Amino acid sequence: MRIVHCFRSPVGGIFRHVRDLCEAQIAEGHELGVVCDSSTGGELESRLFEELAPRLSLGLVRTPMQRQVGIGDIAASWRTLRALRAMRPDILHGHSAKGGVYSRVFGTMMRLSGRPVARLYSPHGGTLHYNQDSAEGRFFFTIERLLERVTDHLIFVSGYEEHAYTKKVGVPKCAHSLVYNGLDASEFEPVLAAPDATDFLYVGMMRDLKGPDLILAALKEVEKTTGRSVTATLVGDGDDRDKYIAQAKSLGLSDRVRFLPAMPVREAFTLGRLVVVPSRAEAMPYIVLEALAAGKALVATNVGGIPEIFGPAAGVLASPSLPSLAAQMTRAICDEASWQGLMPTADYLKERFSVEAMAARISAIYRDILPASAG
């Protein structure tokens, strides 16, 4: 099959998900291509693209794509359509909001011109993070509903995401499946903290949705409760990074909090003993899977698909609020050994979250769609 993955932002979990699929699908003998934004990502993402690009027989095209809907979408859409047409895909798989629009609209245009393209969409949270009572939410959910008419298959990465779609958009009228993100066997090797590791560690995008501001405010509360100084490392890139640096300074934490650019996640895991995922919203975050597989003790919020990862251990999760997060961070740092014992086991994670199973299931969905697309 000629498979093209289209998405906007090549960072975080979406980029990890697409890379995993590309690697597995190339190993299965398929031809792969990627089209995504050129204005997002830093040195780490550039290195990852350098590793992947030579194996993408259909090519890698990076072109400017803005996050918000605006006049710039006209030029971006034209550039993206040209790139996708040149790749001549059998499968066009869009990821998150903008990739989902492009894959389905442009896939339909290609079908009308004689190319039998299968059109798939994985939300990865995307528009589902909007409030259904807001004007923006109502607009995007209406668009999602309309696009179902030109969707061959929806693939959700968590039960939470599937439920959110059903609640906010409606019961899908097109074919749909739930396929969990997965981990490779090598990721279950434990990662030990370095001698100079900080008490807490955040790894992720620097934007409010992911909660860096919450962890900084919670650090101050932990210090008040425990009567001791605590340290933290925040790893990641994003437009709001300077804002969080200023917040740390205003809280008097500058000498105890360090900010580092994005780096390979297992390298980042050496920098802190307790990993904190203070997200306000998620779909199925890889960082939670990766941290638990590496044997890290984790303080996370009860949002999105995170409870599905924790399973029977979900009772340790905090709400995405300052008091709750600070309370669980305090509990964790006061008895790290006991907190570690509350985490899901490696055997539990291996059984439920396998990258091989994820890729095989998605490739099977592709094959099931192709005859209908060709017809």
VOTIZA-157739 format. One record per residue (C-alpha): residue in three letters; x, y, z. Coordinates in nm, 2 decimals. Layout:
   bake     east    north       up
    ALA        X        Y        Z
...
# end
This chain:
   bake     east    north       up
    MET     0.00     0.00     0.00
    ARG     0.10     0.36    -0.06
    ILE     0.03     0.52     0.28
    VAL     0.06     0.89     0.36
    HIS     0.03     1.04     0.71
    CYS    -0.08     1.40     0.72
    PHE    -0.08     1.62     1.04
    ARG     0.01     1.97     1.15
    SER     0.24     1.96     1.46
    PRO     0.54     1.72     1.45
    VAL     0.59     1.73     1.83
    GLY     0.49     1.52     2.13
    GLY     0.26     1.22     2.12
    ILE     0.12     1.27     1.77
    PHE     0.47     1.27     1.62
    ARG     0.57     0.97     1.82
    HIS     0.25     0.79     1.71
    VAL     0.31     0.87     1.34
    ARG     0.68     0.76     1.36
    ASP     0.58     0.43     1.52
    LEU     0.33     0.37     1.25
    CYS     0.57     0.46     0.97
    GLU     0.84     0.23     1.11
    ALA     0.60    -0.07     1.15
    GLN     0.44    -0.01     0.81
    ILE     0.77     0.02     0.63
    ALA     0.87    -0.31     0.80
    GLU     0.55    -0.46     0.65
    GLY     0.67    -0.36     0.30
    HIS     0.45    -0.06     0.24
    GLU     0.55     0.27     0.08
    LEU     0.53     0.57     0.33
    GLY     0.50     0.94     0.30
    VAL     0.46     1.22     0.55
    VAL     0.32     1.58     0.51
    CYS     0.33     1.81     0.81
    ASP     0.40     2.16     0.93
    SER     0.75     2.32     0.89
    SER     0.71     2.59     1.15
    THR     0.67     2.36     1.45
    GLY     0.94     2.16     1.63
    GLY     1.30     2.22     1.73
    GLU     1.64     2.05     1.71
    LEU     1.51     1.72     1.85
    GLU     1.24     1.69     1.59
    SER     1.48     1.78     1.31
    ARG     1.71     1.50     1.42
    LEU     1.41     1.26     1.43
    PHE     1.31     1.36     1.08
    GLU     1.67     1.31     0.95
    GLU     1.65     0.95     1.08
    LEU     1.31     0.88     0.93
    ALA     1.32     1.07     0.60
    PRO     1.55     0.83     0.40
    ARG     1.30     0.55     0.46
    LEU     1.00     0.74     0.34
    SER     0.98     0.63    -0.02
    LEU     0.69     0.86    -0.10
    GLY     0.88     1.15     0.05
    LEU     0.87     1.40     0.34
    VAL     0.71     1.74     0.28
    ARG     0.71     2.00     0.55
    THR     0.52     2.32     0.47
    PRO     0.39     2.60     0.69
    MET     0.05     2.52     0.86
    GLN    -0.09     2.75     1.12
    ARG    -0.27     2.62     1.43
    GLN    -0.58     2.84     1.42
    VAL    -0.82     2.88     1.13
    GLY    -0.73     3.19     0.92
    ILE    -0.65     3.34     0.59
    GLY    -0.31     3.16     0.59
    ASP    -0.50     2.83     0.55
    ILE    -0.57     2.91     0.18
    ALA    -0.20     2.90     0.08
    ALA    -0.13     2.61     0.32
    SER    -0.41     2.41     0.18
    TRP    -0.30     2.46    -0.18
    ARG     0.06     2.36    -0.09
    THR    -0.06     2.05     0.10
    LEU    -0.29     1.94    -0.17
    ARG    -0.01     1.95    -0.43
    ALA     0.22     1.75    -0.20
    LEU    -0.05     1.49    -0.14
    ARG    -0.14     1.45    -0.50
    ALA     0.23     1.40    -0.59
    MET     0.25     1.11    -0.35
    ARG    -0.05     0.93    -0.51
    PRO    -0.16     0.76    -0.19
    ASP    -0.39     0.46    -0.15
    ILE    -0.43     0.54     0.22
    LEU    -0.45     0.90     0.34
    HIS    -0.44     0.90     0.72
    GLY    -0.50     1.24     0.89
    HIS    -0.40     1.30     1.25
    SER    -0.55     1.57     1.48
    ALA    -0.78     1.85     1.37
    LYS    -0.60     2.01     1.07
    GLY    -0.46     1.68     0.94
    GLY    -0.81     1.53     0.97
    VAL    -0.96     1.81     0.75
    TYR    -0.68     1.78     0.49
    SER    -0.69     1.40     0.47
    ARG    -1.07     1.39     0.42
    VAL    -1.13     1.69     0.20
    PHE    -0.82     1.64    -0.02
    GLY    -0.87     1.26    -0.03
    THR    -1.22     1.33    -0.16
    MET    -1.09     1.56    -0.42
    MET    -0.84     1.30    -0.54
    ARG    -1.12     1.04    -0.55
    LEU    -1.33     1.27    -0.77
    SER    -1.03     1.30    -1.01
    GLY    -1.00     0.91    -1.03
    ARG    -0.76     0.82    -0.75
    PRO    -0.93     0.57    -0.51
    VAL    -0.80     0.70    -0.18
    ALA    -0.91     0.57     0.16
    ARG    -0.96     0.85     0.40
    LEU    -0.89     0.80     0.77
    TYR    -0.89     1.03     1.07
    SER    -0.74     1.00     1.42
    PRO    -0.85     1.29     1.64
    HIS    -0.58     1.26     1.91
    GLY    -0.78     1.50     2.12
    GLY    -0.77     1.79     1.88
    THR    -1.10     1.97     1.85
    LEU    -1.25     1.74     2.12
    HIS    -1.07     1.96     2.38
    TYR    -1.31     2.24     2.31
    ASN    -1.61     2.31     2.53
    GLN    -1.93     2.20     2.35
    ASP    -2.12     2.50     2.48
    SER    -1.87     2.75     2.34
    ALA    -1.91     2.91     2.00
    GLU    -1.58     2.77     1.88
    GLY    -1.68     2.43     2.01
    ARG    -2.01     2.43     1.83
    PHE    -1.84     2.54     1.51
    PHE    -1.57     2.27     1.51
    PHE    -1.81     1.99     1.62
    THR    -2.04     2.09     1.33
    ILE    -1.75     2.06     1.09
    GLU    -1.65     1.72     1.24
    ARG    -2.01     1.60     1.18
    LEU    -2.01     1.72     0.82
    LEU    -1.68     1.56     0.75
    GLU    -1.81     1.22     0.86
    ARG    -1.97     1.20     0.52
    VAL    -1.63     1.18     0.35
    THR    -1.46     0.97     0.62
    ASP    -1.39     0.60     0.56
    HIS    -1.28     0.52     0.91
    LEU    -1.23     0.70     1.25
    ILE    -0.96     0.56     1.47
    PHE    -0.97     0.66     1.84
    VAL    -0.66     0.62     2.06
    SER    -0.86     0.59     2.39
    GLY    -1.20     0.51     2.52
    TYR    -1.22     0.86     2.66
    GLU    -1.16     1.01     2.32
    GLU    -1.43     0.79     2.17
    HIS    -1.68     0.89     2.45
    ALA    -1.59     1.26     2.40
    TYR    -1.65     1.24     2.03
    THR    -1.99     1.07     2.08
    LYS    -2.09     1.32     2.34
    LYS    -1.98     1.64     2.16
    VAL    -2.01     1.54     1.79
    GLY    -2.26     1.25     1.80
    VAL    -2.25     0.87     1.75
    PRO    -2.02     0.82     1.45
    LYS    -2.21     0.75     1.13
    CYS    -1.90     0.62     0.97
    ALA    -1.69     0.31     1.06
    HIS    -1.48     0.36     1.37
    SER    -1.24     0.17     1.59
    LEU    -1.05     0.20     1.92
    VAL    -0.68     0.13     1.89
    TYR    -0.46     0.20     2.19
    ASN    -0.11     0.36     2.15
    GLY     0.17     0.11     2.21
    LEU     0.52     0.07     2.34
    ASP     0.82    -0.13     2.21
    ALA     0.97    -0.40     2.43
    SER     1.29    -0.21     2.46
    GLU     1.10     0.07     2.64
    PHE     1.04    -0.15     2.94
    GLU     1.41    -0.13     3.04
    PRO     1.43     0.07     3.37
    VAL     1.58     0.42     3.36
    LEU     1.76     0.52     3.68
    ALA     1.78     0.88     3.80
    ALA     2.11     1.06     3.78
    PRO     2.29     1.16     4.10
    ASP     2.20     1.52     4.05
    ALA     1.84     1.45     3.95
    THR     1.57     1.69     4.08
    ASP     1.28     1.59     4.29
    PHE     1.02     1.64     4.01
    LEU     1.04     1.62     3.64
    TYR     0.80     1.75     3.37
    VAL     0.85     1.64     3.00
    GLY     0.62     1.79     2.74
    MET     0.50     2.08     2.54
    MET     0.52     2.42     2.69
    ARG     0.15     2.52     2.67
    ASP    -0.12     2.57     2.93
    LEU    -0.32     2.27     2.81
    LYS    -0.04     2.05     2.94
    GLY    -0.01     2.22     3.27
    PRO     0.34     2.35     3.33
    ASP     0.19     2.64     3.52
    LEU     0.02     2.40     3.75
    ILE     0.33     2.21     3.84
    LEU     0.52     2.53     3.92
    ALA     0.24     2.66     4.14
    ALA     0.22     2.31     4.30
    LEU     0.59     2.32     4.38
    LYS     0.53     2.62     4.60
    GLU     0.25     2.44     4.78
    VAL     0.46     2.13     4.84
    GLU     0.73     2.34     5.00
    LYS     0.48     2.51     5.23
    THR     0.33     2.17     5.33
    THR     0.66     1.98     5.38
    GLY     0.87     2.27     5.51
    ARG     1.15     2.19     5.28
    SER     1.29     2.31     4.95
    VAL     1.20     2.10     4.64
    THR     1.36     2.10     4.30
    ALA     1.22     2.04     3.95
    THR     1.33     2.01     3.59
    LEU     1.10     2.11     3.30
    VAL     1.19     1.97     2.96
    GLY     1.03     2.08     2.64
    ASP     0.97     2.35     2.38
    GLY     0.68     2.58     2.30
    ASP     0.56     2.93     2.26
    ASP     0.48     2.97     2.63
    ARG     0.82     2.86     2.76
    ASP     0.92     3.22     2.85
    LYS     0.60     3.27     3.04
    TYR     0.67     2.97     3.27
    ILE     1.03     3.09     3.33
    ALA     0.88     3.42     3.44
    GLN     0.63     3.24     3.66
    ALA     0.91     3.04     3.83
    LYS     1.09     3.37     3.90
    SER     0.78     3.54     4.04
    LEU     0.73     3.24     4.27
    GLY     1.09     3.26     4.39
    LEU     1.17     2.92     4.24
    SER     1.44     3.02     3.99
    ASP     1.72     2.87     4.19
    ARG     1.54     2.54     4.22
    VAL     1.38     2.49     3.88
    ARG     1.57     2.44     3.56
    PHE     1.43     2.46     3.21
    LEU     1.58     2.24     2.93
    PRO     1.50     2.21     2.56
    ALA     1.32     1.90     2.43
    MET     1.54     1.58     2.42
    PRO     1.49     1.21     2.38
    VAL     1.25     1.11     2.65
    ARG     1.46     0.83     2.81
    GLU     1.74     1.08     2.84
    ALA     1.50     1.32     3.01
    PHE     1.39     1.05     3.26
    THR     1.74     1.06     3.42
    LEU     1.69     1.42     3.52
    GLY     1.42     1.37     3.79
    ARG     1.30     1.11     4.04
    LEU     0.92     1.17     4.02
    VAL     0.76     1.24     3.68
    VAL     0.47     1.48     3.69
    VAL     0.20     1.50     3.41
    PRO    -0.02     1.79     3.51
    SER    -0.23     1.80     3.19
    ARG    -0.57     1.97     3.18
    ALA    -0.67     1.76     2.88
    GLU    -0.53     1.46     2.70
    ALA    -0.62     1.18     2.46
    MET    -0.38     0.89     2.52
    PRO    -0.05     1.05     2.62
    TYR     0.27     0.86     2.54
    ILE     0.46     1.03     2.81
    VAL     0.25     0.84     3.07
    LEU     0.31     0.51     2.90
    GLU     0.68     0.58     2.85
    ALA     0.74     0.69     3.21
    LEU     0.56     0.39     3.36
    ALA     0.74     0.15     3.13
    ALA     1.08     0.30     3.23
    GLY     0.99     0.23     3.59
    LYS     0.94     0.59     3.69
    ALA     0.70     0.69     3.97
    LEU     0.44     0.92     3.83
    VAL     0.21     1.19     3.95
    ALA    -0.06     1.25     3.69
    THR    -0.40     1.40     3.64
    ASN    -0.73     1.21     3.59
    VAL    -0.80     1.34     3.24
    GLY    -0.84     1.18     2.89
    GLY    -0.71     0.83     2.86
    ILE    -0.48     0.84     3.16
    PRO    -0.72     0.64     3.38
    GLU    -0.73     0.38     3.11
    ILE    -0.35     0.34     3.13
    PHE    -0.35     0.32     3.51
    GLY    -0.64     0.08     3.52
    PRO    -0.69    -0.06     3.88
    ALA    -0.43     0.19     4.00
    ALA    -0.63     0.50     3.88
    GLY    -0.72     0.60     4.23
    VAL    -0.38     0.77     4.27
    LEU    -0.45     1.02     4.00
    ALA    -0.51     1.39     4.08
    SER    -0.77     1.62     3.94
    PRO    -0.62     1.89     3.71
    SER    -0.64     2.15     3.99
    LEU    -0.37     2.31     4.21
    PRO    -0.49     2.17     4.55
    SER    -0.53     1.81     4.42
    LEU    -0.20     1.81     4.22
    ALA     0.00     1.96     4.51
    ALA    -0.15     1.71     4.75
    GLN    -0.05     1.41     4.54
    MET     0.30     1.55     4.47
    THR     0.34     1.60     4.85
    ARG     0.23     1.24     4.92
    ALA     0.47     1.11     4.66
    ILE     0.78     1.30     4.77
    CYS     0.71     1.22     5.14
    ASP     0.73     0.84     5.07
    GLU     0.87     0.77     4.73
    ALA     0.91     0.40     4.78
    SER     0.54     0.36     4.88
    TRP     0.43     0.58     4.59
    GLN     0.63     0.37     4.35
    GLY     0.44     0.06     4.48
    LEU     0.11     0.21     4.37
    MET     0.21     0.23     4.00
    PRO     0.08    -0.02     3.74
    THR     0.31    -0.31     3.68
    ALA     0.52    -0.37     3.37
    ASP     0.33    -0.69     3.30
    TYR     0.00    -0.51     3.30
    LEU     0.13    -0.25     3.06
    LYS     0.29    -0.50     2.83
    GLU    -0.04    -0.69     2.80
    ARG    -0.24    -0.38     2.70
    PHE    -0.01    -0.14     2.52
    SER     0.20    -0.30     2.24
    VAL     0.33    -0.11     1.94
    GLU     0.32    -0.43     1.73
    ALA    -0.05    -0.48     1.81
    MET    -0.13    -0.12     1.74
    ALA     0.04    -0.12     1.40
    ALA    -0.11    -0.45     1.30
    ARG    -0.46    -0.35     1.39
    ILE    -0.43    -0.02     1.19
    SER    -0.28    -0.19     0.89
    ALA    -0.58    -0.44     0.90
    ILE    -0.82    -0.15     0.90
    TYR    -0.64    -0.01     0.59
    ARG    -0.67    -0.34     0.41
    ASP    -1.04    -0.37     0.49
    ILE    -1.11    -0.02     0.36
    LEU    -0.92    -0.05     0.03
    PRO    -1.16    -0.26    -0.17
    ALA    -1.45    -0.03    -0.08
    SER    -1.23     0.27    -0.18
    ALA    -1.14     0.12    -0.51
    GLY    -1.51     0.05    -0.58
# end
